Amino acid sequence: MGEFEAIGDAVTGGVLGRAVEPGAGEPGADGHTLEKKCLNCGTLLSGDYCHACGQHAHIHRTLTAFFHDLLHGVLHFEGKIWNTLPLLAWRPGELTRRYIAGERAKFVSPIALFLFSVFLMFAVMGLTGALDTDTTKIRSDLASEISDSRAKLADLETDRTEAVREGRPTTAIDPRIKEARDELSALQKVKIGPDAMAEIDTDGAPGWLGGFIDETSKNPELLFYKVKTNAYKYSWALIPISVPFVWLLFPFSRRFRLYDHTVFVTYSLCFMMFLLIAGNTIGLIWPTIASLLFFVPPFHMYRQLKGTYGLGRWGALWRTSLLIGFAFAAIGLFTAMIVGVGEV
């Protein structure tokens, strides 16, 4: 993904997010025209907005105003973003609960924020090269692993020869030698070539799996591009995949409905994507600090569960433990889905 394409993704995400974001309760701006009737539906105006269709009473007709609206759509969501992000980061349960309870004008809606965060995440990763493949490094790493595996096997065989010569039992060392040989054999089946990352031996594999492996080995970069593209296009599927897992935390509850779980999941996914963006950016300068962000998701899940569903400390803790496992299951299902769709 090129730099301009990545920037375009961020802009697209902002525009799409703004398109689905409700406009109720937003402050108006001074217009450049003085209409007496709404230019959209013709209703007589009696304020800053048309009471029939909701359009601004006064519209902008200057190039400066056009770019101002663009910046608002991409960066500000008309000021709602600054009400939403602090709560999403530190008091996610309060944000989720307040949105469910009906406070919509103050906050960016979950789906609008989700669209923006998806496009922004792929844009940032595209700009920083996080989605690029480095086949040269992969070849080098694989050659290093083969060399280390051979050295490990040689040491084990030397130890066994000495044990036999000295009359000591080899019961403990034989399984280690077998494991080392299997590891080396597996690595040696990956043949490095100039036009492909790897050629994998598919003897004995089922027909459908062998075909998939052959396609992967012949052009792994193309496969990676397809997976990346599918993840980009089908990221929305994470929401319906994840909601049933959250429902399992409150089975048959009459107090909490699927709508509550959907808002919870969507805001949670938004935070995780913003965290990936932060980690990817910080990692360019302070990789050690970026690695510490790995511990943030469980803490955030705990706070969001506790605040959203009004749980006690113990109830939030055991549900957080389950939710972490559910999250990995959802990611696995999502990965299987994006590999299976399209031409992959």
N, C-alpha and C positions, 0 to 999 in steps of 0.2 A: 504494500500500500504506500503510495507516494505521499509526500508532505501535503501537497495541495488537496489530494483526495481525503486525507485524514482531517484536514481543516474543514473540508466540505461536509464530512460526516458529522462533525461537532455542530456545524451550523444547521444541518438537516435535522439533527436531534432536537435542537432548540426550537426550530420552527414547528416540527411535528408535535413536540410537547406543548408548545404554546397553542397549537391548533385545537388540541383536545382539552385545554385548560379552561374552565368556566370563567367568565368575566365579571361575575357578580361581586360588588363591593370594592372594585378597584377605583383608585383616584383618577379623576379626569385631568386633562391638560388643556391649556389655552389653545383654541383652534385658530386656523388661518382664514376661516370663512364665517359668516354670520347668517345661517339659514333660519327661516321661520318654520319650515316644514322639514321633516326627516327625509333625507335624500334616498333612503332605502325603501320606505313604505309610504311616504307622503303624509304621515300623521303630524298634526300640529304639535310643535315642541313647547314644553313647559319646564324645561330644566336642562341639565347637562347630558341627559340621555333620553332617547325616545322611549316613552312608556309602553309602546306597542311591540317594538322589535328589539329594543335594548341597544341600538347603535348609538355611538357618540353623536351628540347634537351638532358638533362642529368638527369638520374633517380637515385633514392636512393636505395641502396641495403643493408642497415644496420638496425638492430633492433632499434637503437636510432632514426634513420630517420623515421621509421615507427611510433613510438610514438610521434615524433615531428609533423608529418602530422596529427595524431589524435587530438593532442591538438590544432593545427591550425584550424582543421575542427570544433571542438566543441566550442572553446573559441574566436577565432580571426576572422574567416571568412577571413583570409589572410589580416588583417588590416582594412578591410572595416567597421567592426563593430564600430571602434572608430571614423570614419567619420560620421557614421549614427546616433548613439545614442544621441550625444549632440544636433544635429539638431532635432531629433525626440522629444526630451524632451522640448526644448525651442523655436525652430523655425520650427515647423512641417509643416507649410504651405510652407516654402522655400524648405524643403526637398521634399515634394510631388511635387511641381511645377518643381523643377530641375530634378527630376527623370522622370516626364512625358515629359519634354522638351528634354530628351535624355542623361542626365549625368548618365550613368549606371555603369561605371567602378569604380566610387568613393564610391558608396553606396551599401549596402546590398539590394537586391531586396525585394519588399514587401512580396512575398510569402515565400521566404527563411527565412526572419525575423519572419514571422507569424508562420511557422513550429517550429522554435527554441523557440519562446516565449510560444507557447502552451505547448510543452513538458517541458520546464523549469518551467512554472507555476504549472503544475500538480506535477512535481518532488518536488518543494519547499513546496507545500501544503501537499504533502504526507509525507515529512520529518518532517514538523512541526505539523502534526496531524490535520490540518485544515479540512481534508476530513473525519475524523473519526466521528462515532456516539457514543454518550454517553447516553445510555438508562437509566442508573441510575439517571443521572442528570435530564433527561426529566421526569422520574416518580416523582422525588422530586419536580420539578417545578410545575407539574400538581397538585400534592397533595396540594401544597401551594396555588395555584390559587383557588382550590375548597374551601379550608378553608377560604380564604379571601372573596370569593363570598358568602359563608354562613353567615359570619359575617356582610357583607354589607347588605344582605337581612334581617337579624335579626334586624339591626339598623333601616332600613326603615319601617319594620312592627311595631316596637316599636313606631316610630314617628307617624305612622298612627293611632295606638291605642290611643295614647295621644290626637291626633287631634279629633278623634271621641268622646272621653270622654269630651273634652272641647267644642265640638260643632263647631269646625273649619272645613272648607271644605277640602276635600282630593283630589281635582281635580289635583293638581300639583304633589302629591306624588304617585298617583296610577300608572301612566305610568312608573315611576322609579321602582316601585315594580315589575311590569310586566317584565320590561327589565332585572332586577336582577334575577328574577325567570327563564327567558329564558336562561340567561347566565349560571346559575347554572345547569339547565337541560342539556344544551349542554355539559358542562364539565363532568357531571356525566355519560353521555353516553360513555365516554372514560374510559373503565375499565382496570385498570392496572393488568397485569398478569406476572408471572415469566419468561415465554418464549417469550413474545411479548411486544413490546412497548405499544401497545394499541389495544383494541378490540372495534370497532366502531359499533354502532347500525345502520344497513342499512335498517330498515323497511321503506317502502315507496319509496326507491330509485329505479331508473330504473335498469333493469337486468344487462346491461353492466356496469353501474356505481357501482352497488352493488358488482359485481364480482371483480372489480378493488379495491374497498375499502376493501373487505374481504382479498384480497391478500396483500394489504398494511398493514392491521392490524395484520395479522398472522405473517408476517416477514418483518417489516419495514426496517431493516438493509439490507436485500436482495434487497428490492426495491431501497433503497438509493444507493446501490452498482451498480445496473443496470443503474440508472439515471446517476451516476458518470461516468460509463463506456461509456454510449452513448454520454455524453457531451465530453468525451475525444476523441471518435472516430469521432464524427460528428461536431467538432468545426469549421471545414472549412465551414459548412453551414451558419455560421454567415455572411460570405461575401455576397453570393447571396441574403440572406434575407435582409441585410442592404442596398445594393446598390439601390434598387428602392426607398427607403425612401430618400436617398440623391438626387436622380434624381428629386423627388418632390420639392426640394428646387430650382431647375432650370428647370422647365418644358419647354419642347420644345426648349431648348437652342441649338443653332447651334455652339456656341463657346465651350461648354463643352460637352464631349461625355461620354458614359458609361465607357470607359477605364479610363478617368480621375476620375470618381466617384469610380471605383473599386480600383484604387491605393490609393485614399483618405481613403476609408473605411478600407482597409487592414492595412495601416500604423496606422490609428487611433486605430484599434483593438489591434495592437501590443503594442502601448503605454498603453492602458488600462490594458492589461495583465501584462506588466512590473510594472504598478502602483499597481496592486493586489499583485504581488510578493513583492514589497517594503512594502506595507501596512501590509501584513501578517508577514513579517520578523520584521519590526519595532514594530508591535503590541505585539510581544513576550517580548519586553523590555519596550516600552513606548506606552501603549494602547491609551493614550490621544492624543499623537502626530499622531499616525496612524489614528485616527478618523478624523483628520483634512484633510487627503488626500481625503476625500469625496468631498471637494470643488474644487479639481483640475480638474476633467473632464470637467466641463463647460468652464473653462478658457482655457483649451487645445483645446477644440472644436472651441472656438471663434478664437483663434490664427491660427488654421489650416484652418478654413474656410476663414478667412481674407487673409491669405497668398496664399493659393492655388488658389482661384478664383478671387483674386484682388479686394476684396470688400471694400467698405467704412465702417466706424464704425457702422452706423445704419444698413446697409445691413447685416453685420456680426452678429449684436446683435439679430435681429429678426429671422434670420435663425438659430442661436444657440439655441434660445428658442424652436423653432420647432424641431430641431435636438435632443434636450434632450428628448422631448416627443416621437419622433420616436425611440430613443434608447430603451426606456422602451417597446415600442410596439414590436421591433425586438427581445428583450430578451424574451418577452412573447411568441412570435411565436416559437422561438428556443426551449424554455422549453417545449411547447406543442408538438413540433416535437420529441424531445428526449424521452419524456414520451411515445409517441405513437409508436415509432419504436421498433423493436426487440421483445423481450418477455415481455416488460413492459406492 
